[in-house]
């Protein structure tokens, strides 16, 4: 476990100095050596940061854009196959309980896993909060704050994120919600 921590805290920051979308194999090998499970067909921009004591599971043919931050406590993140995560997206597994009557409002820390199913597209600058699941082939609009589970085949956007449309696979039609 100490070796993984050393790799995560020393080698991971060095990844930001690699060319932005080159040497994906080297980035993946270092990340996997540090305890993550990243498929060999994943493209991660070098400015993406994976910070925390968790395991990132990332499926084949997924793209993660520039300056994206994957951060959290001890809960894991699961990102499916064929996902497109734009730049400056924040995937945050950690938070705090509210402790309004203590010296600090941020009470005891906790973390919850995030699950991003296959084929999901997350727009620029979106934030996904702890415990959220985003269903298969869903689309999250740019700048959205996702604080609850999003069902499959859905377009959702806003702050807080709300469902805008759902795709009906039987009829092949979009329904406005």
Protein Blocks (a to p, Z undefined) as FASTA:
>chain_A
ZZmmmmmmmmmmmmmmpcfkgoklmmmmmmmmnopacdfkbccdfkbccedjddddddeh
iacdehiacdddfbccdddehiacdehiacdfbdcdddfkbmblblcdddddddddehia
cdehiacdehiacdehiacdehiacfbdcdehiacedjddddfbdcdfknopacdZZ
